[in-house]
């Protein structure tokens, strides 16, 4: 194929932004190329991002025409446009004019790091634009490192991690929005002239109301498994801002980085300010293709223990809430063990001496066992866990305190609060956040985990919660001139604590819970094994939330639990079969009081847990293919996971609506090997008679081109009929 014809196919893909570069520099992954012009003495330019280029196409790229844009736009000499970096120099000058000094490359494990060093043409002000390209996954991380040698501080007023120009055409944006108990909702919209801004200002948690990850569909309305797609994920746990500026030019201008609002950073001479990484991916296999790229990269390089199977657990929260006692915990351990579970987690309510933790208004920070509830302490619980043959985990919220706590009485100066103001409280009317920018607070928070693990090394799992954002801006630790560092310093301190914990306890399993799903981001996941998708465990609503969340995060990281009926958040009554089938599409667990379950429900869960152990490697390490979206309102949602070798797959089908004379689409599968033959077996079966295709074999081509006809209802006794239906099919290659 000649070069110009190839470019015609790539035009919607992105980023043909070329200039007169003598020697374009390629930053490449197995299937993608990002090309820059780093001519010495000139502004750094971005020329291309898309499919991997051949050597001939790379050499010809600068002759292909197109606009020219800076790879990292700065403010001051072109004030009309959006910028990635804006500063005020020590002498008050607010302009920048950056020029390339040199380019270096280095190998870091399975990645190549390209560093473009730039200097302002007048001031001793330096920016390194860095790219990390992985050799085995299609992800490029980009970030900047900023420093200066001026006489005095330089104020950083804007400091994005990266910028990407996206060629206009019919480009759609997919993003996530929501609220507490409704996280990860999918929004898809065409990019129109003007500014689209996605941001967070919580201060501590950042994925309740929006997400720092987006996808761009370059060929029109988003498709799951076809179409050129760019994905972008900011790897940061704090406040962020994503901007898409569609101006009068031929390009959409995408910026992503720390939210600079109320966060001006005063950079000292000789200090380096590193922005968080922006992870980029490109796929011609649609939204699911971009997701598969993120998942492979995440499991291998970002997620803690991304190569280890996750245990099936029972968490006590919805079962007993704050009503913790030793007998009850023993009973729940015995119940989850009897159903084949592997881990029991005791949630909130186990601590407090002077102030007892019977509700959410007291005792945070006082991490001593409440012997009135647990007379034999954690030792007794660990003994019972061993007796029942399960591992033991525990809940903490170490970043917070209450006004009713011994910690706050001793250290009122440790909280985040505006000087000369009464503390602004959160959950329970008494909750306060500790200032993690303060090294003394960092020592305390590390000590919460360290003390538990030193005393009770058999603890296998910690559920780390965070139920409040920053309400009042202020720090007694920071100087009056650096109060704007509060948000950034908090997350630097949080990361330091996490690094200390992981250095000492590398095998400990830790869940990132934050009022549900408010810490689902690639900034914290290098230290956490998983996150709690939402405090809402309603299975029907979870389909929508987990669907959106799966755009950027793999099933192994998404805690998905079977809960009770009626549901504690929506009060909807959903049959146990449907609840199981939804939970089995993520990291399976239970959020229920087993003693309130019927024997039939327990037996169904016992069977499901055994079957999940069989499919666990495929679900937790496989490639996702989303098939029919619940957001398309077709009455059904469906997705599947396939093994890397394409010899096994798990297919999920959930009916989301029920009407008389309903017509649902026949779902075609994806991700299989067309030449292989697969045997179909239904999991979690409740029907009196097996499906027509039970145990039968079909070619991968047939399953992907035609699919199987899924019954709209279950073949059960009349008294067991209801308006829900779901199926989980396990496919194994017949050799």
Secondary structure per residue as TSV (DSSP state, phi and psi in degrees):
chain	resnum	aa	ss	phi	psi
A	1	X	-	360.0	129.5
A	2	X	-	-69.8	161.0
A	3	X	H	-62.4	-44.5
A	4	X	H	-66.7	-35.6
A	5	X	H	-66.4	-38.7
A	6	X	H	-61.7	-42.1
A	7	X	H	-65.1	-31.5
A	8	X	H	-61.1	-39.7
A	9	X	H	-68.9	-30.2
A	10	X	H	-89.8	-6.7
A	11	X	T	-58.1	-43.3
A	12	X	T	-70.2	-24.1
A	13	X	T	-61.5	-58.6
A	14	X	S	158.1	155.8
A	15	X	-	56.8	47.5
A	16	X	-	-90.0	94.1
A	17	X	-	-127.6	96.6
A	18	X	-	-118.7	155.6
A	19	X	-	-139.5	-167.1
A	20	X	-	-89.0	71.2
A	21	X	-	-89.8	132.6
A	22	X	S	-72.1	-39.1
A	23	X	S	-145.0	90.6
A	24	X	-	-58.4	144.2
A	25	X	E	-106.1	125.0
A	26	X	E	-98.6	128.1
A	27	X	E	-106.2	111.3
A	28	X	E	-126.4	144.0
A	29	X	-	-112.5	-178.1
A	30	X	S	-55.1	-34.4
A	31	X	S	-126.9	5.1
A	32	X	E	-133.5	156.3
A	33	X	E	-132.1	137.0
A	34	X	E	-119.7	123.4
A	35	X	E	-117.2	132.7
A	36	X	E	-124.8	154.4
A	37	X	E	-107.5	108.4
A	38	X	-	-113.9	53.3
A	39	X	-	-64.8	128.0
A	40	X	T	-60.5	133.9
A	41	X	T	85.9	-5.0
A	42	X	S	-115.5	171.8
A	43	X	-	-70.9	140.9
A	44	X	-	-69.2	128.7
A	45	X	E	-117.3	149.0
A	46	X	E	-105.3	130.2
A	47	X	E	-106.0	-31.1
A	48	X	E	-166.8	145.1
A	49	X	E	-147.9	124.4
A	50	X	E	170.1	-144.4
A	51	X	E	-57.2	150.2
A	52	X	-	-60.0	129.6
A	53	X	-	-88.6	147.8
A	54	X	-	-75.7	166.3
A	55	X	H	-60.8	-38.7
A	56	X	H	-67.2	-43.2
A	57	X	H	-66.9	-37.6
A	58	X	H	-62.6	-42.8
A	59	X	H	-65.5	-32.4
A	60	X	H	-90.1	-5.2
A	61	X	G	-58.1	-40.3
A	62	X	G	-68.0	-11.4
A	63	X	G	-98.8	6.7
A	64	X	S	-88.1	-3.9
A	65	X	-	82.9	177.0
A	66	X	-	115.2	170.1
A	67	X	-	-77.4	170.6
A	68	X	-	-125.2	127.0
A	69	X	E	-134.1	147.6
A	70	X	E	-64.8	145.2
A	71	X	S	-75.8	-21.6
A	72	X	S	-146.2	82.8
A	73	X	-	-63.8	137.7
A	74	X	B	-122.0	156.6
A	75	X	S	-91.2	146.0
A	76	X	S	130.5	-34.4
A	77	X	S	-112.6	-1.2
A	78	X	S	-150.3	79.8
A	79	X	T	-78.5	-14.6
A	80	X	T	-75.9	-29.6
A	81	X	S	-89.0	164.5
A	82	X	-	-69.6	148.5
A	83	X	-	-131.4	161.4
A	84	X	S	-92.3	-29.2
A	85	X	E	-137.1	130.5
A	86	X	E	-140.3	134.4
A	87	X	E	-137.1	168.2
A	88	X	E	-124.4	115.4
A	89	X	-	-66.3	168.4
A	90	X	T	-59.4	-26.6
A	91	X	T	-94.6	5.9
A	92	X	S	96.7	-14.5
A	93	X	-	-61.9	133.6
A	94	X	-	-109.9	16.7
A	95	X	-	-106.8	153.2
A	96	X	-	-131.3	149.9
A	97	X	-	-148.9	95.6
A	98	X	E	-93.6	140.2
A	99	X	E	-131.8	145.6
A	100	X	E	-68.5	131.9
A	101	X	E	-100.6	-46.5
A	102	X	E	-163.4	167.5
A	103	X	E	-129.9	132.3
A	104	X	E	-127.2	153.8
A	105	X	E	-130.0	149.0
A	106	X	E	-149.2	151.0
A	107	X	E	-94.2	128.5
A	108	X	E	-126.4	99.2
A	109	X	T	59.9	-124.4
A	110	X	T	-93.1	26.4
A	111	X	E	-135.3	157.2
A	112	X	E	-114.5	126.8
A	113	X	E	-104.5	121.4
A	114	X	E	-105.8	126.9
A	115	X	E	-121.6	119.0
A	116	X	E	-103.3	113.7
A	117	X	E	-94.4	129.1
A	118	X	E	-126.8	152.9
A	119	X	E	-133.8	143.0
A	120	X	E	-62.3	146.0
A	121	X	S	-69.6	-16.5
A	122	X	S	-120.4	-46.2
A	123	X	S	-94.2	152.7
A	124	X	S	-77.9	65.5
A	125	X	E	-123.6	130.4
A	126	X	E	-128.3	142.1
A	127	X	E	-135.6	126.6
A	128	X	E	-102.3	121.6
A	129	X	E	-95.5	120.5
A	130	X	E	-114.9	144.6
A	131	X	E	-132.3	129.4
A	132	X	E	-114.0	112.4
A	133	X	E	-107.4	124.0
A	134	X	E	-84.2	143.7
A	135	X	S	-84.8	-13.2
A	136	X	S	-126.7	-2.5
A	137	X	S	-137.8	153.8
A	138	X	S	-90.9	64.3
A	139	X	-	-130.7	135.6
A	140	X	E	-119.7	124.0
A	141	X	E	-98.4	136.3
A	142	X	E	-129.3	142.5
A	143	X	E	-156.1	173.4
A	144	X	E	-128.2	154.2
A	145	X	E	-126.1	121.6
A	146	X	E	-117.3	134.7
A	147	X	E	-154.1	171.9
A	148	X	E	-157.0	168.1
A	149	X	-	-130.9	36.4
A	150	X	-	-82.4	164.4
A	151	X	S	-88.3	85.5
A	152	X	S	127.1	-179.6
A	153	X	-	-84.1	148.8
A	154	X	E	-110.2	128.7
A	155	X	E	-85.7	119.8
A	156	X	E	-88.4	110.9
A	157	X	E	-95.5	-21.1
A	158	X	E	-152.9	137.8
A	159	X	E	-156.6	70.5
A	160	X	E	-68.3	155.6
A	161	X	E	-78.7	-33.9
A	162	X	E	-165.7	165.6
A	163	X	E	-137.6	142.5
A	164	X	E	-141.4	119.5
A	165	X	E	-83.3	132.9
A	166	X	E	-122.0	119.7
A	167	X	E	-58.1	128.9
A	168	X	-	-67.1	152.9
A	169	X	S	-179.5	-117.8
A	170	X	B	-119.4	77.8
A	171	X	-	-99.3	131.0
A	172	X	E	-114.2	146.6
A	173	X	E	-109.2	129.0
A	174	X	E	-109.8	126.6
A	175	X	E	-142.6	170.7
A	176	X	E	-116.7	141.2
A	177	X	E	-139.3	-178.2
A	178	X	-	156.0	-151.8
A	179	X	-	-165.2	178.1
A	180	X	T	-56.5	134.8
A	181	X	T	67.6	12.2
A	182	X	S	-150.1	43.2
A	183	X	-	-77.6	163.5
A	184	X	S	66.6	28.3
A	185	X	E	-75.5	141.3
A	186	X	E	-91.9	129.9
A	187	X	E	-122.4	128.0
A	188	X	E	-127.2	127.8
A	189	X	E	-151.5	147.6
A	190	X	E	-72.2	147.8
A	191	X	-	-81.7	122.1
A	192	X	-	-114.8	165.6
A	193	X	S	-55.8	142.2
A	194	X	E	119.0	-165.4
A	195	X	E	-114.9	128.5
A	196	X	E	-106.6	124.2
A	197	X	E	-124.2	129.5
A	198	X	E	-119.6	123.1
A	199	X	E	-148.0	165.5
A	200	X	-	-137.0	140.7
A	201	X	-	-135.8	23.9
A	202	X	-	-64.9	-34.8
A	203	X	S	97.1	-33.7
A	204	X	S	-125.9	-44.4
A	205	X	-	-115.1	147.1
A	206	X	-	-136.4	13.9
A	207	X	S	-131.7	24.6
A	208	X	S	-75.9	-58.4
A	209	X	S	-92.6	-18.0
A	210	X	E	-161.4	172.9
A	211	X	E	-127.8	151.3
A	212	X	E	-88.7	28.5
A	213	X	E	-133.2	141.3
A	214	X	E	-144.4	163.3
A	215	X	E	-131.1	144.4
A	216	X	E	-113.8	120.1
A	217	X	E	-94.8	120.9
A	218	X	T	-94.9	-7.8
A	219	X	B	-113.9	27.5
A	220	X	S	103.8	-155.9
A	221	X	S	-50.8	133.7
A	222	X	-	-60.3	137.8
A	223	X	-	-120.9	149.8
A	224	X	S	-75.5	-40.3
A	225	X	S	-126.6	10.8
A	226	X	S	-140.6	156.0
A	227	X	B	104.1	143.1
A	228	X	-	-69.4	130.3
A	229	X	E	-140.9	135.8
A	230	X	E	-111.1	133.2
A	231	X	E	-114.9	144.3
A	232	X	E	-138.7	132.5
A	233	X	E	-136.8	118.7
A	234	X	E	-81.7	123.5
A	235	X	-	-89.5	75.4
A	236	X	-	-149.3	141.1
A	237	X	S	-95.8	-2.6
A	238	X	S	-110.4	-157.2
A	239	X	-	-62.6	136.0
A	240	X	E	-136.3	165.0
A	241	X	E	-143.7	124.5
A	242	X	E	-110.0	131.1
A	243	X	E	-125.2	135.7
A	244	X	E	-123.9	109.1
A	245	X	E	-102.3	114.7
A	246	X	E	-103.4	97.2
A	247	X	-	-98.7	-158.5
A	248	X	S	-78.5	-4.7
A	249	X	S	-82.1	-174.3
A	250	X	S	-86.8	11.2
A	251	X	E	-133.5	147.9
A	252	X	E	-86.1	140.7
A	253	X	E	-114.6	112.2
A	254	X	E	-104.5	125.5
A	255	X	E	-123.3	144.2
A	256	X	E	-145.7	136.9
A	257	X	E	176.4	-172.2
A	258	X	E	-60.3	138.3
A	259	X	-	-68.4	118.7
A	260	X	-	-82.2	-7.5
A	261	X	T	-61.2	125.4
A	262	X	T	57.4	26.5
A	263	X	-	-134.8	31.1
A	264	X	-	-52.5	131.8
A	265	X	E	-111.1	123.2
A	266	X	E	-89.9	102.4
A	267	X	E	-86.3	120.3
A	268	X	-	-75.7	157.7
A	269	X	T	-61.3	128.3
A	270	X	T	86.2	-10.8
A	271	X	-	-83.2	145.8
A	272	X	-	-110.6	127.9
A	273	X	E	-104.2	114.8
A	274	X	E	-103.3	126.5
A	275	X	-	-81.4	155.6
A	276	X	-	-67.9	156.5
A	277	X	-	-71.2	142.3
A	278	X	E	-106.9	115.5
A	279	X	E	-90.7	127.7
A	280	X	E	-118.2	143.9
A	281	X	E	-142.2	158.0
A	282	X	E	-137.8	138.3
A	283	X	E	-147.4	145.0
A	284	X	S	-94.3	7.2
A	285	X	B	-107.5	32.9
A	286	X	H	71.6	-164.6
A	287	X	H	-62.2	-43.5
A	288	X	H	-64.4	-33.6
A	289	X	H	-63.8	-43.4
A	290	X	H	-64.1	-39.4
A	291	X	H	-60.8	-44.1
A	292	X	H	-60.0	-37.7
A	293	X	H	-64.3	-45.9
A	294	X	H	-62.1	-42.8
A	295	X	H	-63.6	-44.8
A	296	X	H	-63.3	-46.0
A	297	X	H	-62.3	-45.2
A	298	X	I	-62.1	-47.9
A	299	X	I	-63.0	-35.4
A	300	X	I	-88.1	-32.9
A	301	X	I	-125.2	-15.4
A	302	X	I	-119.3	-45.1
A	303	X	S	-74.3	133.6
A	304	X	T	-62.9	131.2
A	305	X	T	55.2	40.2
A	306	X	T	-66.5	-8.3
A	307	X	T	-105.7	9.4
A	308	X	S	-112.7	135.3
A	309	X	-	-61.7	142.7
A	310	X	-	-90.3	143.6
A	311	X	-	-77.5	154.0
A	312	X	-	-89.4	124.2
A	313	X	E	-127.2	162.7
A	314	X	E	-116.9	124.4
A	315	X	E	-103.1	141.1
A	316	X	S	-81.7	-11.5
A	317	X	H	-56.2	-61.2
A	318	X	H	-72.1	-14.0
A	319	X	H	-76.5	-42.5
A	320	X	H	-134.3	-9.2
A	321	X	T	52.0	-127.1
A	322	X	T	-81.4	-2.7
A	323	X	-	-83.0	62.0
A	324	X	-	-78.4	135.6
A	325	X	-	-156.2	159.1
A	326	X	H	-63.9	-42.1
A	327	X	H	-63.5	-42.3
A	328	X	H	-65.4	-39.1
A	329	X	H	-66.0	-40.6
A	330	X	H	-61.5	-42.4
A	331	X	H	-62.6	-42.1
A	332	X	H	-68.5	-36.0
A	333	X	H	-63.0	-44.0
A	334	X	H	-63.4	-38.6
A	335	X	H	-68.0	-45.6
A	336	X	H	-68.4	-33.6
A	337	X	H	-64.1	-40.2
A	338	X	H	-66.5	-23.4
A	339	X	T	-94.6	2.2
A	340	X	T	96.8	5.3
A	341	X	-	-68.7	164.1
A	342	X	-	-119.9	-10.5
A	343	X	E	-151.4	139.4
A	344	X	E	-119.5	133.8
A	345	X	E	-119.0	120.2
A	346	X	E	-86.5	120.2
A	347	X	-	-87.8	-158.9
A	348	X	S	-57.7	149.0
A	349	X	-	112.6	7.1
A	350	X	S	-97.4	-2.9
A	351	X	B	-127.7	173.1
A	352	X	-	109.2	130.2
A	353	X	S	-113.4	-70.5
A	354	X	S	-64.6	-43.6
A	355	X	S	-112.4	119.4
A	356	X	-	-85.0	141.9
A	357	X	-	-91.4	79.4
A	358	X	S	-104.1	-8.0
A	359	X	S	-152.4	-173.0
A	360	X	T	-88.5	14.8
A	361	X	T	-106.3	8.4
A	362	X	S	-154.2	157.6
A	363	X	-	82.4	-5.8
A	364	X	T	-60.1	132.2
A	365	X	T	102.5	-19.6
A	366	X	-	-100.3	77.3
A	367	X	-	-86.7	59.2
A	368	X	S	-118.0	143.9
A	369	X	B	-65.6	134.7
A	370	X	-	-81.5	100.7
A	371	X	T	-70.5	-14.0
A	372	X	T	-68.8	-30.6
A	373	X	T	-93.6	-37.6
A	374	X	-	-126.0	76.6
A	375	X	T	-59.9	-25.9
A	376	X	T	-98.7	7.4
A	377	X	H	64.4	-166.7
A	378	X	H	-64.4	-30.9
A	379	X	H	-57.4	-42.8
A	380	X	H	-65.3	-37.0
A	381	X	H	-68.9	-41.1
A	382	X	H	-64.3	-37.2
A	383	X	H	-63.3	-43.7
A	384	X	H	-67.4	-36.2
A	385	X	H	-62.6	-43.9
A	386	X	H	-63.9	-40.8
A	387	X	H	-59.9	-39.1
A	388	X	H	-87.9	-4.7
A	389	X	T	76.3	30.2
A	390	X	-	-127.5	160.6
A	391	X	E	-80.6	165.2
A	392	X	E	-124.3	138.1
A	393	X	E	-132.0	165.9
A	394	X	E	-144.3	151.8
A	395	X	E	-96.3	139.7
A	396	X	E	-143.0	158.4
A	397	X	-	-134.5	74.4
A	398	X	T	-75.6	-13.7
A	399	X	T	-85.8	-0.7
A	400	X	E	-125.7	165.0
A	401	X	E	-145.1	175.5
A	402	X	E	-120.5	154.7
A	403	X	S	-61.7	-28.1
A	404	X	S	-94.6	78.4
A	405	X	S	-158.6	152.7
A	406	X	H	-68.1	-32.8
A	407	X	H	-61.9	-47.0
A	408	X	H	-67.0	-35.9
A	409	X	H	-63.2	-32.8
A	410	X	H	-86.1	-35.8
A	411	X	-	-133.3	67.5
A	412	X	G	-65.6	-21.0
A	413	X	G	-76.4	-7.4
A	414	X	G	-83.6	-9.7
A	415	X	B	-84.8	159.2
A	416	X	-	-79.8	118.8
A	417	X	-	-167.1	147.8
A	418	X	-	-70.9	136.5
A	419	X	T	-57.4	141.9
A	420	X	T	67.6	15.2
A	421	X	S	-118.5	151.1
A	422	X	-	-70.1	141.0
A	423	X	-	-57.2	136.3
A	424	X	-	-88.7	118.4
A	425	X	-	-99.1	159.6
A	426	X	-	-118.7	-126.2
A	427	X	G	-48.2	133.9
A	428	X	G	74.1	2.1
A	429	X	G	76.3	3.6
A	430	X	T	-136.1	-4.2
A	431	X	E	-76.6	143.3
A	432	X	E	-136.1	153.4
A	433	X	E	-102.9	140.9
A	434	X	B	-81.1	148.5
A	435	X	-	-85.3	95.3
A	436	X	T	-73.8	-5.7
A	437	X	T	-72.5	-15.9
A	438	X	S	-85.4	121.8
A	439	X	H	-58.3	-31.7
A	440	X	H	-65.3	-38.3
A	441	X	H	-68.6	-39.2
A	442	X	H	-57.9	-43.6
A	443	X	H	-61.8	-41.1
A	444	X	H	-64.4	-47.3
A	445	X	H	-65.4	-42.3
A	446	X	H	-58.5	-40.5
A	447	X	H	-64.7	-28.1
A	448	X	H	-59.3	-47.5
A	449	X	H	-72.6	-44.6
A	450	X	H	-62.3	-41.7
A	451	X	H	-64.3	-43.0
A	452	X	H	-61.7	-46.8
A	453	X	H	-74.1	-28.4
A	454	X	H	-70.5	-42.9
A	455	X	H	-75.3	-36.1
A	456	X	-	-131.3	71.4
A	457	X	T	-63.8	-12.8
A	458	X	T	-80.9	-6.2
A	459	X	E	-60.1	126.6
A	460	X	E	-102.3	-17.7
A	461	X	E	-150.2	137.4
A	462	X	E	-124.1	129.3
A	463	X	E	-96.0	108.8
A	464	X	E	-99.4	112.5
A	465	X	-	-103.6	161.2
A	466	X	-	-152.6	102.5
A	467	X	-	-106.8	20.3
A	468	X	-	-155.7	145.7
A	469	X	-	-97.9	-175.7
A	470	X	-	-80.8	119.7
A	471	X	-	-96.2	-34.7
A	472	X	S	-130.6	123.7
A	473	X	-	-81.3	113.5
A	474	X	-	172.5	150.0
A	475	X	-	-142.9	128.0
A	476	X	S	-76.2	-15.8
A	477	X	S	-81.0	-40.8
A	478	X	S	-74.3	149.1
A	479	X	-	-70.9	164.3
A	480	X	G	-63.4	-28.1
A	481	X	G	-81.2	-12.2
A	482	X	G	-120.3	23.7
A	483	X	G	-60.8	-25.6
A	484	X	G	-71.5	-5.8
A	485	X	G	-84.3	-1.9
A	486	X	H	-51.8	-54.8
A	487	X	H	-64.1	-44.1
A	488	X	H	-67.7	-44.3
A	489	X	H	-64.4	-34.5
A	490	X	H	-57.7	-47.3
A	491	X	H	-77.8	-25.7
A	492	X	H	-65.7	-42.2
A	493	X	H	-65.6	-41.1
A	494	X	H	-59.8	-43.6
A	495	X	H	-65.8	-39.2
A	496	X	H	-61.1	-42.3
A	497	X	H	-62.6	-46.2
A	498	X	H	-61.4	-39.9
A	499	X	H	-64.1	-39.9
A	500	X	H	-65.3	-41.8
A	501	X	H	-63.0	-45.3
A	502	X	H	-70.8	-30.0
A	503	X	H	-65.2	-36.1
A	504	X	H	-92.5	-30.1
A	505	X	-	-129.5	68.7
A	506	X	T	-67.4	-22.9
A	507	X	T	-97.5	-6.8
A	508	X	-	-64.8	135.1
A	509	X	E	-89.4	129.5
A	510	X	E	-131.9	130.0
A	511	X	E	-99.0	136.8
A	512	X	E	-92.0	100.6
A	513	X	-	-109.3	140.4
A	514	X	B	-151.9	87.4
A	515	X	T	48.1	40.7
A	516	X	T	98.2	-123.3
A	517	X	B	-97.4	36.0
A	518	X	T	-88.1	2.3
A	519	X	T	-126.6	43.4
A	520	X	-	-92.8	88.9
A	521	X	S	-155.1	155.7
A	522	X	T	-80.5	1.3
A	523	X	T	-78.7	-36.5
A	524	X	T	-96.6	-21.6
A	525	X	T	-66.2	-17.7
A	526	X	T	-61.7	-14.6
A	527	X	T	-113.3	-6.6
A	528	X	-	-123.5	148.6
A	529	X	S	-85.7	-23.8
A	530	X	E	-166.2	174.6
A	531	X	E	-136.4	156.1
A	532	X	E	-83.6	115.8
A	533	X	-	-61.4	-41.8
A	534	X	-	-168.0	150.9
A	535	X	S	-69.8	-14.8
A	536	X	-	-84.3	114.5
A	537	X	-	-102.0	8.9
A	538	X	-	-60.8	122.8
A	539	X	H	-63.6	-38.7
A	540	X	H	-66.3	-46.0
A	541	X	H	-70.5	-29.8
A	542	X	H	-62.1	-31.0
A	543	X	H	-56.7	-44.8
A	544	X	H	-69.7	-43.4
A	545	X	H	-69.2	-43.3
A	546	X	H	-71.6	-28.6
A	547	X	H	-61.9	-51.9
A	548	X	H	-62.9	-44.5
A	549	X	H	-61.0	-32.4
A	550	X	T	-68.0	-12.1
A	551	X	T	-58.6	-33.3
A	552	X	T	-123.9	-15.5
A	553	X	S	-127.6	137.3
A	554	X	-	-77.4	161.3
A	555	X	G	-57.8	-33.1
A	556	X	G	-62.4	-22.8
A	557	X	G	-97.6	-7.0
A	558	X	E	-103.0	102.2
A	559	X	E	-70.8	122.1
A	560	X	E	-133.6	116.0
A	561	X	E	-117.1	145.5
A	562	X	E	-77.4	124.1
A	563	X	E	-119.9	-176.0
A	564	X	-	-88.3	176.0
A	565	X	S	-125.3	141.8
A	566	X	S	-64.8	156.6
A	567	X	-	-62.3	144.6
A	568	X	T	-75.8	-14.6
A	569	X	T	-103.8	-43.6
A	570	X	T	-101.7	-15.0
A	571	X	-	62.4	20.5
A	572	X	-	-82.5	140.8
A	573	X	-	-98.7	113.3
A	574	X	-	-121.3	133.5
A	575	X	-	-62.4	152.8
A	576	X	H	-60.5	-35.6
A	577	X	H	-57.5	-47.6
A	578	X	H	-66.8	-41.2
A	579	X	H	-61.2	-41.0
A	580	X	H	-63.5	-47.5
A	581	X	H	-65.4	-32.1
A	582	X	H	-71.5	-45.8
A	583	X	H	-63.4	-31.6
A	584	X	T	-70.7	-7.5
A	585	X	T	-89.2	-3.3
A	586	X	S	-125.1	-150.5
A	587	X	E	-80.6	106.3
A	588	X	E	-65.8	134.9
A	589	X	E	-155.0	-176.6
A	590	X	E	-131.5	142.5
A	591	X	E	-133.7	77.0
A	592	X	S	-162.3	162.0
A	593	X	-	-98.9	103.6
A	594	X	G	-58.8	-30.8
A	595	X	G	-67.3	-15.6
A	596	X	G	-91.7	-2.7
A	597	X	S	-84.0	151.3
A	598	X	-	-77.1	163.5
A	599	X	H	-61.1	-36.6
A	600	X	H	-65.6	-41.2
A	601	X	H	-64.7	-41.7
A	602	X	H	-62.8	-39.0
A	603	X	H	-67.2	-39.7
A	604	X	H	-62.0	-41.5
A	605	X	H	-67.2	-39.4
A	606	X	H	-60.6	-44.2
A	607	X	H	-65.6	-43.2
A	608	X	H	-64.7	-40.8
A	609	X	H	-63.6	-41.8
A	610	X	H	-62.9	-41.0
A	611	X	H	-71.9	-34.1
A	612	X	H	-64.3	-36.9
A	613	X	H	-60.7	-31.4
A	614	X	H	-70.6	-40.3
A	615	X	H	-96.1	-4.4
A	616	X	H	-51.6	-44.2
A	617	X	H	-61.6	-34.9
A	618	X	H	-72.5	-45.1
A	619	X	H	-66.6	-46.0
A	620	X	H	-82.9	-22.9
A	621	X	H	-122.3	-0.5
A	622	X	S	-83.8	176.9
A	623	X	E	-93.2	132.4
A	624	X	E	-85.5	141.1
A	625	X	E	-132.5	106.9
A	626	X	E	-82.5	131.3
A	627	X	E	-107.5	-55.4
A	628	X	E	-130.6	122.8
A	629	X	-	-83.6	137.3
A	630	X	G	-63.6	-23.9
A	631	X	G	-74.5	-12.4
A	632	X	G	-82.4	-6.3
A	633	X	-	56.0	45.3
A	634	X	S	-97.8	5.0
A	635	X	S	87.9	0.8
A	636	X	E	-150.5	151.9
A	637	X	E	-129.0	143.3
A	638	X	E	-153.4	139.8
A	639	X	E	-150.3	171.2
A	640	X	E	-152.7	159.9
A	641	X	E	-120.0	140.4
A	642	X	E	-124.0	147.8
A	643	X	-	-70.8	161.3
A	644	X	T	-59.4	-37.4
A	645	X	T	-81.5	-3.8
A	646	X	S	59.0	28.7
A	647	X	S	-99.5	-9.8
A	648	X	E	-141.1	150.3
A	649	X	E	-154.4	153.9
A	650	X	E	-126.2	124.5
A	651	X	E	-111.6	129.3
A	652	X	E	-115.7	139.7
A	653	X	E	-142.0	122.8
A	654	X	E	-127.9	128.8
A	655	X	E	-80.6	128.2
A	656	X	-	-105.9	-11.9
A	657	X	-	-143.1	157.3
A	658	X	-	-137.0	121.4
A	659	X	-	-138.7	154.6
A	660	X	T	-70.4	141.1
A	661	X	T	58.4	42.3
A	662	X	-	-80.8	144.5
A	663	X	-	-125.0	111.1
A	664	X	-	-103.5	149.3
A	665	X	-	-69.8	147.2
A	666	X	-	-80.2	123.6
A	667	X	-	-89.1	125.0
A	668	X	-	-89.8	136.2
A	669	X	-	-80.1	175.2
A	670	X	-	-152.2	162.3
A	671	X	S	81.6	3.8
A	672	X	S	-89.8	169.7
A	673	X	-	-90.1	119.5
A	674	X	T	-59.6	-28.2
A	675	X	T	-90.2	-8.2
A	676	X	-	-92.2	158.9
A	677	X	E	-111.0	135.5
A	678	X	E	-123.5	137.5
A	679	X	E	-94.4	137.2
A	680	X	E	-103.4	131.9
A	681	X	E	-137.7	126.3
A	682	X	E	-81.6	134.2
A	683	X	E	-99.2	158.6
A	684	X	S	53.2	44.0
A	685	X	-	-75.6	135.8
A	686	X	-	-120.4	-8.9
A	687	X	-	-67.1	148.2
A	688	X	S	-66.7	-33.1
A	689	X	S	-124.5	144.9
A	690	X	-	-67.5	158.7
A	691	X	-	-62.9	155.3
A	692	X	T	-58.5	-32.3
A	693	X	T	-95.6	8.1
A	694	X	T	-60.6	125.0
A	695	X	T	77.4	-2.8
A	696	X	-	-85.8	163.3
A	697	X	E	-115.8	145.6
A	698	X	E	-143.8	152.2
A	699	X	E	-74.6	154.5
A	700	X	H	-60.0	-35.2
A	701	X	H	-61.7	-45.0
A	702	X	H	-64.4	-44.4
A	703	X	H	-64.7	-31.6
A	704	X	H	-88.2	-29.3
A	705	X	H	-88.2	-30.5
A	706	X	T	-121.4	-48.1
A	707	X	-	83.4	174.5
A	708	X	-	-105.5	146.4
A	709	X	-	-83.8	111.9
A	710	X	-	-91.7	126.1
A	711	X	-	-60.8	145.7
A	712	X	S	-78.4	-17.5
A	713	X	S	-134.5	171.3
A	714	X	-	-100.2	143.0
A	715	X	-	-84.3	82.8
A	716	X	-	-129.3	168.3
A	717	X	-	-60.2	153.2
A	718	X	G	-55.3	-40.3
A	719	X	G	-71.9	-7.4
A	720	X	G	-106.7	1.5
A	721	X	-	-67.2	143.8
A	722	X	-	-152.8	-180.0
A	723	X	S	-90.9	11.0
A	724	X	-	-107.2	150.0
A	725	X	-	-150.7	141.3
A	726	X	E	-156.0	154.8
A	727	X	E	-141.4	142.7
A	728	X	E	-126.5	119.7
A	729	X	E	-114.1	134.9
A	730	X	E	-106.4	124.8
A	731	X	E	-111.0	128.9
A	732	X	E	-127.1	138.5
A	733	X	E	-64.7	137.3
A	734	X	-	-98.3	117.3
A	735	X	-	-104.1	360.0
